[in-house]
C-alpha cells in the first residue's frame, strides 16, 4: 500500500503551524474561555474533533497554583487534581489533571507531560466522545515532530492512536507547544475492532519511571522554522519506498 504525497500535506501544514507557534514559546497568555460553565453530565460539544490534524489546537487549564506545582514536582503521584479546561475555546468544567509520561516524568521538567481526564470525578461525562487526552511535552525532541510522524506512518499499516499539536496555557502562563495523543481505551479501540475487546494489559517493565534529575536534559527551545519542517517531510516523502502489505 503506497503512502501518497497528498497525505503528507496535512501533516506538513499542521506541524508548520506548530513551529510558528513554538517560535513564541514562553510569553503571552491564552484566554481560558467564555462566560458561564458547562454541565458535568452533559459536556458541551467540542469546537472541532479533539485530534483534528489540520489545526493547531489551543488547550488551557485553570487550577490552584499548589496543584499545578505538585504536578511539576511530581510530588503526589497519579492523584487527579481538579481544574477547568478550555479546549479550542470550549469550557469543560471540573476535569482531572495529573502528570504523565515515563522517562520524561521527573521533578523539575518544565515541559512535564500531563493527562487530562474529563470523567475523573463522580457525575462527570466524556468530552467529544473521549474520556481523556494525553498532552505530551516531548521534552527530548526539539523538532516536536518525532512521535506524530511515527504515528502517521504506523497508521498507514496498522491501527494507531491519533495525534495533533496544541499550545498549552496554565493559569494564564504559556507552557509552549505540546503533542496531543489519543489514549487506547474502549472508544479508540472500538474504532478499529469489534467487541468483545478482551483484557488490556500493560507490560510492568514499561511502567517503571526512572528518576533522571541528574541526567543532562536537552534544551526545550523551539527553533525549527516552517520551511525546515517542510524540507524534512519532503525528504522523507522522496526517500520512502512504498511499504508492502
C-alpha positions as CSV (number, residue, x, y, z in Angstrom):
1,X,0.0,0.0,0.0
2,X,1.6,3.3,-1.0
3,X,1.6,6.4,1.1
4,X,0.6,9.2,-1.2
5,X,2.2,12.6,-1.2
6,X,-1.2,14.2,-0.6
7,X,-1.4,12.5,2.8
8,X,1.7,14.3,3.9
9,X,0.3,17.7,3.1
10,X,-1.9,17.8,6.2
11,X,1.0,16.8,8.4
12,X,3.2,19.5,6.8
13,X,0.6,22.2,7.3
14,X,-0.2,21.3,10.9
15,X,3.4,20.9,12.0
16,X,4.4,24.1,10.3
17,X,1.6,25.8,12.3
18,X,3.1,24.3,15.5
19,X,6.5,25.5,14.6
20,X,5.2,29.0,14.0
21,X,3.6,29.0,17.4
22,X,6.7,27.5,19.0
23,X,8.7,30.5,17.9
24,X,6.9,32.5,20.5
25,X,7.4,29.9,23.4
26,X,7.5,31.4,26.8
27,X,5.4,34.5,26.5
28,X,1.8,35.7,26.3
29,X,-1.3,34.1,27.6
30,X,-4.4,32.4,26.2
31,X,-8.0,33.1,27.1
32,X,-9.5,30.4,29.3
33,X,-12.9,30.5,27.8
34,X,-16.1,32.4,27.6
35,X,-18.8,33.2,30.2
36,X,-20.6,30.6,32.2
37,X,-19.9,26.9,32.9
38,X,-20.7,23.6,31.3
39,X,-22.9,20.8,32.6
40,X,-20.9,18.0,34.0
41,X,-23.2,15.2,33.0
42,X,-23.8,16.7,29.5
43,X,-20.5,18.1,28.3
44,X,-20.6,20.8,25.6
45,X,-19.7,19.8,22.0
46,X,-16.1,20.5,21.0
47,X,-15.4,23.2,18.5
48,X,-13.6,20.6,16.3
49,X,-12.6,16.9,16.6
50,X,-10.2,16.6,19.6
51,X,-7.4,15.3,17.4
52,X,-8.0,17.3,14.2
53,X,-4.6,17.1,12.5
54,X,-5.3,20.1,10.3
55,X,-5.2,22.7,13.1
56,X,-3.0,23.8,16.0
57,X,-5.3,23.2,19.0
58,X,-5.4,25.5,22.0
59,X,-5.7,24.0,25.5
60,X,-5.7,26.0,28.7
61,X,-6.1,25.0,32.3
62,X,-7.1,26.9,35.4
63,X,-6.3,25.2,38.7
64,X,-4.8,26.0,42.0
65,X,-1.1,27.1,41.9
66,X,-0.4,24.5,44.6
67,X,-1.9,21.7,42.5
68,X,0.0,22.7,39.3
69,X,3.3,22.9,41.3
70,X,2.7,19.4,42.6
71,X,2.4,18.2,39.0
72,X,5.7,19.9,38.1
73,X,7.3,18.4,41.2
74,X,5.5,15.0,40.7
75,X,5.0,15.0,44.4
76,X,1.5,13.5,44.6
77,X,1.8,10.6,42.2
78,X,-1.3,9.9,40.0
79,X,-3.7,11.8,42.1
80,X,-6.2,13.7,40.0
81,X,-6.1,17.4,40.6
82,X,-9.3,19.5,39.9
83,X,-9.1,22.0,37.0
84,X,-11.2,23.8,34.5
85,X,-10.1,23.1,30.9
86,X,-10.7,25.2,27.8
87,X,-10.3,23.1,24.7
88,X,-10.3,25.2,21.5
89,X,-12.4,27.8,23.2
90,X,-14.9,25.4,24.7
91,X,-15.0,25.4,28.5
92,X,-15.1,22.0,30.2
93,X,-15.6,22.3,34.0
94,X,-14.0,20.1,36.7
95,X,-11.7,17.9,34.8
96,X,-8.9,15.8,36.4
97,X,-5.2,16.5,35.7
98,X,-2.1,14.6,36.7
99,X,1.5,14.2,35.5
100,X,2.1,11.5,32.8
101,X,5.0,10.0,30.9
102,X,7.8,7.5,31.6
103,X,11.4,8.7,31.4
104,X,10.2,12.3,30.9
105,X,8.4,12.2,34.2
106,X,10.8,13.7,36.7
107,X,10.6,16.6,39.1
108,X,11.5,19.9,37.6
109,X,10.8,19.0,34.0
110,X,9.4,22.4,32.7
111,X,7.5,20.5,29.9
112,X,6.0,17.8,32.1
113,X,3.6,15.7,30.1
114,X,0.1,15.6,31.6
115,X,-3.1,13.7,31.2
116,X,-6.5,15.4,31.2
117,X,-9.4,13.2,32.2
118,X,-12.8,14.5,31.5
119,X,-14.7,12.0,33.7
120,X,-12.2,11.7,36.5
121,X,-14.7,12.7,39.1
122,X,-18.1,11.3,40.0
123,X,-21.0,12.5,37.9
124,X,-19.0,13.8,35.0
125,X,-19.0,12.8,31.4
126,X,-16.8,12.4,28.4
127,X,-15.9,15.3,26.1
128,X,-16.1,14.8,22.3
129,X,-16.6,11.1,22.9
130,X,-13.3,10.7,24.8
131,X,-12.6,10.0,28.5
132,X,-9.2,11.7,28.4
133,X,-6.3,13.1,26.3
134,X,-2.5,12.9,26.7
135,X,-0.7,16.2,26.4
136,X,2.9,15.3,25.8
137,X,5.8,17.7,26.4
138,X,8.2,16.0,24.0
139,X,11.0,17.2,26.3
140,X,13.7,15.3,24.4
141,X,12.5,16.1,20.9
142,X,13.4,19.7,19.8
143,X,11.7,19.2,16.5
144,X,8.3,18.4,18.1
145,X,7.7,16.0,15.1
146,X,9.1,12.6,16.0
147,X,6.1,11.0,17.6
148,X,3.5,12.5,15.4
149,X,5.3,11.5,12.2
150,X,5.9,8.0,13.6
151,X,2.2,7.5,14.3
152,X,1.3,8.9,10.9
153,X,3.5,6.2,9.3
154,X,2.2,3.5,11.6
155,X,-1.4,4.4,10.8
156,X,-0.8,3.5,7.1
157,X,-0.3,-0.2,8.0
158,X,-1.9,-0.8,11.4
159,X,-4.3,0.7,14.0
160,X,-2.6,3.7,15.7
161,X,-3.5,6.5,18.1
162,X,-4.5,9.8,16.7
163,X,-2.2,12.8,17.3
164,X,-2.1,16.5,16.8
165,X,-0.3,19.6,18.1
166,X,-1.6,22.1,20.7
167,X,-0.5,25.1,22.7
168,X,-0.8,24.7,26.4
169,X,-1.6,27.6,28.8
170,X,-1.8,27.0,32.6
171,X,-3.2,29.8,34.9
172,X,-2.6,32.3,32.1
173,X,1.0,31.3,31.5
174,X,2.1,29.8,28.2
175,X,3.9,26.4,28.5
176,X,4.7,26.1,24.8
177,X,3.7,23.6,22.1
178,X,2.8,20.1,23.1
179,X,1.6,16.9,21.3
180,X,-2.0,15.7,21.8
181,X,-2.2,11.9,21.7
182,X,-5.2,9.7,21.8
183,X,-5.2,7.1,24.6
184,X,-6.1,3.5,24.0
185,X,-9.4,2.9,25.6
186,X,-12.8,1.4,24.7
187,X,-13.6,4.4,22.4
188,X,-10.4,4.3,20.4
189,X,-10.1,0.5,20.3
190,X,-13.8,0.4,19.1
191,X,-12.9,2.5,16.1
192,X,-10.7,-0.4,14.8
193,X,-12.0,-3.6,16.4
194,X,-15.3,-5.2,17.2
195,X,-16.3,-6.3,20.7
196,X,-15.5,-8.2,22.8
197,X,-12.1,-6.5,23.2
198,X,-10.7,-8.8,25.8
199,X,-8.4,-7.7,28.5
200,X,-5.9,-4.9,28.0
201,X,-2.5,-5.5,29.6
202,X,0.5,-3.3,30.0
203,X,4.0,-4.6,30.5
204,X,5.2,-3.9,34.0
205,X,8.6,-3.0,32.5
206,X,7.1,-0.1,30.7
207,X,5.6,1.2,34.0
208,X,9.0,1.8,35.6
209,X,9.7,5.6,35.6
210,X,13.4,6.1,36.2
211,X,14.2,9.4,38.0
212,X,16.7,11.2,35.9
213,X,17.1,14.6,37.7
214,X,20.8,14.4,37.3
215,X,20.7,13.4,33.6
216,X,21.7,16.3,31.3
217,X,18.4,17.4,29.8
218,X,18.3,18.8,26.2
219,X,17.1,22.3,25.6
220,X,13.4,22.7,25.0
221,X,13.9,25.8,22.9
222,X,11.8,25.9,19.8
223,X,13.9,26.9,16.9
224,X,12.7,25.0,13.8
225,X,11.2,27.0,11.0
226,X,8.2,26.0,9.0
227,X,10.4,25.8,5.9
228,X,12.8,23.4,7.7
229,X,9.9,21.2,8.6
230,X,8.6,21.2,5.1
231,X,12.0,20.2,3.7
232,X,12.4,17.4,6.2
233,X,9.0,15.9,5.4
234,X,9.6,16.3,1.6
235,X,12.9,14.4,2.1
236,X,11.0,11.6,3.9
237,X,8.5,11.5,1.0
238,X,11.2,11.4,-1.6
239,X,13.2,8.6,0.0
240,X,10.4,6.4,1.4
241,X,9.7,3.3,-0.6
242,X,6.1,2.1,-0.7
243,X,5.5,-0.4,2.1
244,X,4.3,-3.8,1.0
245,X,1.4,-5.4,2.8
